[in-house]
C-alpha cells in the first residue's frame, strides 16, 4: 500500500496579546478642533457645519439689530408726533410758503404802532417765540403770529437779507378743527393788552358769518372764541359787536375806540334809532386823517339830548312826536321808545329764545293793558 503525501498549511499564528498599559492620571479633555476633515463617526464638526452655524448666528444678530432699529424709529415717530401736537417741532419756513387765508385775523390791518419796535428786537435778538403754522398741501397756513410774520416780511422787503426770508415756525399737527385753530389764535392775543374790543368783536362777527363754523349767532361766536375770557369781558365784546353791526361799515379806525366810549355809544344808538342814521351820514361825509379825528366825531355824537333815568320825556317836532322812558321790571330795566305807529322795547335778554306762543300771549296782554280802562 502506497502512502499519501500530506501537505501542511501554515496559518499565521495570532499575535501575542500585548500587556495592558498602566492607568494614566486624568488630564483635561482637549477642545475639539474645528478645522478637521473628520471621519464617519467623528464627533467633531466639519467646515460646512461650522459655516452654517456661523451664518445662522449672523442672521439672528442682524434680525435683532433690525428689530431694535424699528422699535427706536417707532419711538422717535411717536415722540415727533407728540412734540408736533404741542407745537414744539420748529423749522425755518420760507415766507412765500405761508398763507394767512384760512383764518380771519383778529388784528386790524391798519393798526400796528409797535411793529417798528418788534422789527428792531428781531434785528438785535432774533425771534424768541416762533410762529405756529399748519401744513396745507405744499405750503402752510398761519395759525399764530400775524405780527411776527408781518415784521419778517417787512424786514425782508427792506433789507433783502435771506436771513429774513425764512421764519422759525412751530408745526401744528394736521386734523385740528377750525374752532380749535381759532381758539389758538385768540387765546394768544387775549394775554396781550393792545388787542382792542373792536378787533375782538369784528372777529366774532366774521366767525358767526363763516359757513364753515358751527356758530349761527354772535353770542355763540363770543362764547366759543373767548371761552378763556371773563364773563364781563365777553359782555363788552358783545356790546362792541352790536356797535359794529350798527355803524361798523362807516368806521375807519374802529380799533381805536376805547371801551367806555364804545359802550356809551352803543347804548345811545340802541336807544335812539334816528341817531344811527345821523351818525352814519356824518361819518360817510368825512375823511379822517387819524383815529383822533374820528374819535372826536363819535364823542360829539353823544352830546345830543337824551332822556334822564327814571323819567319820561316827549319830544315834539313838526310831523313827529316821540316818547322815551325806562321801566324797571323783575327781569331788569326795559328801555322804551314810542312814536306814531311804532313802539320799541329793548333790554339785556335774548327774546329769540322765548317760545312763540308765549310771545304772542305777552303781546296780546300788552295791548289789552294798553287799551283797557285800568
C-alpha positions as CSV (number, residue, x, y, z in Angstrom):
1,X,0.0,0.0,0.0
2,X,1.3,3.3,-1.0
3,X,1.4,6.3,1.3
4,X,-0.4,9.6,0.7
5,X,1.6,12.8,0.7
6,X,0.4,15.1,3.3
7,X,0.7,18.9,2.7
8,X,0.9,21.2,5.7
9,X,-0.8,24.5,5.6
10,X,0.9,27.1,7.8
11,X,-1.6,29.7,9.1
12,X,-0.2,32.8,10.7
13,X,-0.3,32.4,14.4
14,X,-2.3,35.0,16.5
15,X,-0.1,37.7,17.8
16,X,0.7,37.5,21.4
17,X,-1.5,39.7,23.5
18,X,0.1,43.0,24.5
19,X,0.1,43.8,28.1
20,X,-2.5,46.5,29.1
21,X,-0.9,49.9,29.8
22,X,-0.9,51.2,33.3
23,X,-3.8,53.6,34.0
24,X,-2.6,57.2,33.5
25,X,-3.5,60.2,35.5
26,X,-6.6,62.1,34.3
27,X,-5.9,65.0,32.0
28,X,-8.3,67.8,30.9
29,X,-10.2,66.9,27.8
30,X,-8.9,68.8,24.7
31,X,-11.3,71.0,22.9
32,X,-12.3,69.6,19.6
33,X,-10.6,71.1,16.6
34,X,-12.9,73.0,14.4
35,X,-10.8,72.6,11.3
36,X,-10.8,68.9,10.7
37,X,-11.7,66.8,7.8
38,X,-13.4,64.4,10.2
39,X,-14.3,60.8,9.5
40,X,-17.5,58.9,9.7
41,X,-18.5,58.6,13.3
42,X,-16.2,61.5,14.4
43,X,-17.9,63.9,16.9
44,X,-16.1,67.0,15.6
45,X,-17.9,69.3,13.1
46,X,-16.5,69.9,9.6
47,X,-16.1,73.3,7.9
48,X,-19.6,73.3,6.2
49,X,-21.4,72.7,9.5
50,X,-19.3,75.5,11.1
51,X,-20.1,77.9,8.2
52,X,-23.8,77.2,8.5
53,X,-23.8,77.7,12.3
54,X,-21.9,81.0,11.9
55,X,-24.3,82.2,9.2
56,X,-27.3,81.4,11.4
57,X,-25.7,83.4,14.3
58,X,-25.1,86.4,11.9
59,X,-28.7,86.3,10.7
60,X,-30.0,86.2,14.2
61,X,-27.9,89.1,15.2
62,X,-28.9,91.1,12.1
63,X,-32.6,90.4,12.7
64,X,-32.2,91.5,16.3
65,X,-30.5,94.7,15.2
66,X,-33.2,95.5,12.7
67,X,-35.9,94.9,15.3
68,X,-34.2,97.3,17.6
69,X,-33.9,99.9,14.9
70,X,-37.6,99.6,14.0
71,X,-38.5,99.9,17.7
72,X,-36.3,103.0,18.0
73,X,-37.8,104.5,14.8
74,X,-41.4,103.9,16.2
75,X,-40.5,105.5,19.5
76,X,-39.0,108.6,17.7
77,X,-42.0,108.8,15.4
78,X,-44.4,108.8,18.3
79,X,-42.2,111.4,20.1
80,X,-42.2,113.5,17.0
81,X,-46.0,113.4,16.7
82,X,-46.3,114.3,20.4
83,X,-44.0,117.3,20.1
84,X,-45.7,118.4,16.9
85,X,-49.1,118.3,18.7
86,X,-47.6,120.6,21.3
87,X,-46.2,122.9,18.7
88,X,-42.6,122.2,19.8
89,X,-41.3,121.0,16.4
90,X,-39.7,124.1,14.9
91,X,-38.4,124.6,11.4
92,X,-37.4,127.5,9.3
93,X,-40.0,128.1,6.6
94,X,-39.8,130.4,3.6
95,X,-42.1,133.4,3.8
96,X,-43.7,132.7,0.4
97,X,-44.8,129.3,1.6
98,X,-47.0,130.7,4.4
99,X,-50.6,131.8,3.7
100,X,-53.0,133.7,6.0
101,X,-56.2,132.9,4.2
102,X,-57.6,130.1,6.3
103,X,-58.3,132.1,9.5
104,X,-59.9,135.6,9.7
105,X,-57.3,137.6,11.6
106,X,-58.3,139.4,14.8
107,X,-55.9,142.2,14.1
108,X,-56.8,145.4,12.2
109,X,-54.7,145.7,9.1
110,X,-54.2,149.4,9.5
111,X,-53.2,149.2,13.1
112,X,-49.8,148.2,14.4
113,X,-48.0,151.1,16.1
114,X,-45.4,148.8,17.7
115,X,-44.3,147.0,14.6
116,X,-41.1,149.0,14.3
117,X,-40.2,148.0,17.9
118,X,-40.8,144.4,17.1
119,X,-38.6,144.7,14.0
120,X,-35.8,146.2,16.0
121,X,-36.0,143.5,18.5
122,X,-35.8,140.8,15.8
123,X,-32.7,142.5,14.3
124,X,-31.0,142.6,17.7
125,X,-32.0,139.3,19.3
126,X,-33.8,137.2,16.7
127,X,-37.2,135.7,17.1
128,X,-37.6,134.2,20.6
129,X,-41.1,133.0,20.1
130,X,-41.7,131.1,16.8
131,X,-45.0,131.5,14.9
132,X,-47.3,128.5,14.5
133,X,-48.4,127.1,11.2
134,X,-50.4,124.1,9.9
135,X,-49.3,122.1,6.9
136,X,-51.6,122.8,3.9
137,X,-50.7,120.9,0.8
138,X,-47.3,122.2,-0.5
139,X,-47.4,125.2,1.9
140,X,-48.6,126.2,5.4
141,X,-51.4,128.2,6.9
142,X,-50.7,130.7,9.6
143,X,-52.3,129.9,13.0
144,X,-50.5,132.2,15.4
145,X,-48.1,135.1,14.9
146,X,-49.5,137.5,12.4
147,X,-47.4,140.4,13.8
148,X,-44.2,138.4,13.8
149,X,-44.8,137.3,10.3
150,X,-45.6,140.9,9.3
151,X,-42.3,142.0,10.9
152,X,-40.3,139.4,9.0
153,X,-42.0,140.3,5.7
154,X,-41.2,144.0,6.3
155,X,-37.5,143.3,7.2
156,X,-37.1,141.1,4.2
157,X,-38.6,143.7,1.9
158,X,-36.4,146.4,3.4
159,X,-33.1,144.6,3.6
160,X,-33.3,141.7,1.1
161,X,-31.3,139.7,3.6
162,X,-32.0,136.0,3.2
163,X,-31.9,135.5,7.0
164,X,-35.4,137.2,7.0
165,X,-36.6,135.2,4.0
166,X,-37.3,132.3,6.3
167,X,-39.1,132.4,9.7
168,X,-38.9,130.0,12.6
169,X,-42.3,128.2,12.9
170,X,-43.8,125.6,15.1
171,X,-45.7,122.9,13.2
172,X,-49.2,122.2,14.4
173,X,-50.4,118.7,13.6
174,X,-52.9,118.3,10.8
175,X,-56.5,117.4,11.7
176,X,-57.3,120.1,14.3
177,X,-60.7,121.6,13.9
178,X,-61.3,125.1,12.6
179,X,-62.7,126.0,16.0
180,X,-59.5,124.8,17.7
181,X,-57.3,126.8,15.3
182,X,-59.3,129.9,16.0
183,X,-59.0,129.3,19.8
184,X,-55.2,129.0,19.5
185,X,-55.1,132.4,17.7
186,X,-57.5,134.1,20.1
187,X,-56.0,132.8,23.3
188,X,-52.5,134.0,22.4
189,X,-53.8,137.5,21.8
190,X,-56.0,137.6,24.9
191,X,-52.9,137.9,27.0
192,X,-51.9,141.0,25.1
193,X,-53.2,144.3,26.3
194,X,-53.1,146.0,23.0
195,X,-55.8,144.0,21.3
196,X,-58.9,146.1,21.2
197,X,-62.6,145.3,21.9
198,X,-63.5,146.3,18.3
199,X,-61.0,143.8,16.9
200,X,-62.3,141.0,19.1
201,X,-65.9,141.9,18.2
202,X,-65.1,142.0,14.5
203,X,-63.6,138.5,14.7
204,X,-66.7,137.3,16.5
205,X,-68.9,138.8,13.7
206,X,-66.8,137.2,11.0
207,X,-66.7,133.8,12.8
208,X,-70.5,133.8,13.1
209,X,-70.9,134.6,9.4
210,X,-68.4,131.9,8.3
211,X,-70.4,129.0,6.9
212,X,-67.7,126.5,7.9
213,X,-68.1,127.3,11.6
214,X,-70.7,125.9,14.0
215,X,-71.8,129.3,15.2
216,X,-75.0,130.9,13.9
217,X,-75.1,134.0,16.3
218,X,-72.6,136.5,17.6
219,X,-73.4,135.3,21.1
220,X,-72.4,131.7,20.2
221,X,-69.2,133.0,18.5
222,X,-68.2,135.1,21.5
223,X,-68.8,132.1,23.9
224,X,-66.7,129.8,21.7
225,X,-63.8,132.1,20.8
226,X,-63.4,133.9,24.1
227,X,-64.2,131.0,26.5
228,X,-60.9,131.8,28.3
229,X,-62.0,135.4,28.9
230,X,-64.0,136.5,31.9
231,X,-67.8,137.0,31.8
232,X,-67.5,140.8,31.9
233,X,-65.1,140.9,29.1
234,X,-67.3,138.7,26.9
235,X,-70.2,141.1,27.7
236,X,-68.1,144.0,26.5
237,X,-67.2,142.2,23.3
238,X,-70.9,141.5,22.6
239,X,-71.7,145.2,23.1
240,X,-68.9,146.2,20.6
241,X,-70.2,143.6,18.2
242,X,-73.7,145.3,18.3
243,X,-72.0,148.7,17.8
244,X,-70.1,147.4,14.7
245,X,-73.4,146.0,13.3
246,X,-74.9,149.5,13.6
247,X,-72.1,151.7,12.2
248,X,-69.1,149.5,11.6
249,X,-69.1,149.8,7.8
250,X,-68.7,153.6,8.2
251,X,-65.8,153.5,10.7
252,X,-62.2,153.9,9.6
253,X,-60.5,153.4,13.0
254,X,-62.9,151.2,14.9
255,X,-60.0,149.5,16.7
256,X,-59.1,152.9,18.3
257,X,-62.4,153.2,20.2
258,X,-61.9,153.0,23.9
259,X,-64.1,150.7,25.9
260,X,-66.0,153.4,27.8
261,X,-66.7,155.4,24.6
262,X,-67.8,152.3,22.7
263,X,-70.2,151.2,25.5
264,X,-71.8,154.7,25.8
265,X,-72.0,155.0,22.0
266,X,-73.7,151.6,21.6
267,X,-76.2,152.5,24.4
268,X,-77.0,155.8,22.8
269,X,-77.6,154.3,19.3
270,X,-79.7,151.5,20.5
271,X,-82.0,153.9,22.4
272,X,-82.3,156.3,19.6
273,X,-82.5,154.7,16.1
274,X,-82.6,158.1,14.4
275,X,-79.1,158.8,15.9
276,X,-77.8,155.9,13.9
277,X,-78.6,157.4,10.5
278,X,-77.4,160.8,11.6
279,X,-74.1,159.5,12.7
280,X,-73.7,157.3,9.7
281,X,-74.3,160.2,7.4
282,X,-71.7,162.3,9.2
283,X,-69.1,159.5,9.0
284,X,-69.8,158.9,5.3
285,X,-69.3,162.6,4.5
286,X,-66.0,163.0,6.4
287,X,-62.4,162.0,5.6
288,X,-60.3,161.3,8.7
289,X,-56.6,161.5,8.6
290,X,-56.2,160.0,12.0
291,X,-58.0,158.0,14.6
292,X,-58.2,161.1,16.9
293,X,-60.3,163.0,14.3
294,X,-62.8,160.1,14.0
295,X,-63.0,159.7,17.8
296,X,-63.8,163.4,18.2
297,X,-66.8,162.9,15.9
298,X,-68.0,159.9,17.9
299,X,-67.7,161.8,21.2
300,X,-69.6,164.7,19.7
301,X,-72.5,162.4,18.8
302,X,-73.0,161.6,22.4
303,X,-73.8,165.2,23.2
304,X,-77.3,165.0,21.7
305,X,-80.2,165.4,24.2
306,X,-81.0,162.2,26.0
307,X,-83.7,161.2,28.4
308,X,-83.0,161.2,32.1
309,X,-83.0,157.9,34.0
310,X,-86.4,157.1,35.7
311,X,-88.3,159.8,33.8
312,X,-90.3,160.0,30.6
313,X,-89.8,162.8,28.1
314,X,-91.7,163.7,24.9
315,X,-90.0,165.5,22.0
316,X,-92.4,167.3,19.7
317,X,-91.1,168.1,16.3
318,X,-93.1,169.1,13.2
319,X,-94.8,165.9,11.9
320,X,-93.2,163.7,14.7
321,X,-93.7,163.0,18.4
322,X,-91.6,160.6,20.4
323,X,-91.8,159.4,24.0
324,X,-88.9,157.7,25.7
325,X,-88.8,156.0,29.1
326,X,-87.2,153.4,31.2
327,X,-89.2,150.9,33.2
328,X,-87.8,148.6,35.9
329,X,-89.3,145.1,35.9
330,X,-88.3,141.9,37.8
331,X,-86.3,140.8,34.8
332,X,-84.3,144.0,34.5
333,X,-84.6,147.5,33.0
334,X,-86.6,148.0,29.9
335,X,-85.8,150.9,27.5
336,X,-88.8,152.0,25.6
337,X,-89.4,154.4,22.6
338,X,-92.8,155.2,21.4
339,X,-93.7,157.3,18.3
340,X,-96.5,157.5,15.8
341,X,-97.1,153.9,14.5
342,X,-94.2,152.4,16.3
343,X,-93.1,151.2,19.7
344,X,-89.7,149.7,20.6
345,X,-88.6,148.0,23.8
346,X,-85.0,146.8,24.5
347,X,-83.3,145.1,27.4
348,X,-80.5,142.6,28.1
349,X,-82.4,139.5,27.2
350,X,-82.5,137.0,24.2
351,X,-86.1,137.2,23.1
352,X,-85.5,134.8,20.3
353,X,-85.2,132.0,22.9
354,X,-88.8,132.7,24.1
355,X,-91.5,130.3,22.8
356,X,-93.5,131.9,20.0
357,X,-96.8,131.2,21.8
358,X,-95.7,132.9,24.9
359,X,-94.6,135.9,22.9
360,X,-98.0,136.1,21.3
361,X,-99.7,135.9,24.7
362,X,-97.4,138.6,26.1
363,X,-98.1,141.0,23.1
364,X,-101.8,140.4,23.5
365,X,-101.6,141.1,27.2
366,X,-99.6,144.3,26.5
367,X,-102.3,145.7,24.2
368,X,-105.1,144.6,26.5
369,X,-103.4,146.6,29.3
370,X,-102.7,149.5,26.9
371,X,-106.3,149.7,25.6
372,X,-108.0,148.8,28.9
373,X,-109.8,151.1,31.2
374,X,-107.4,150.5,34.2
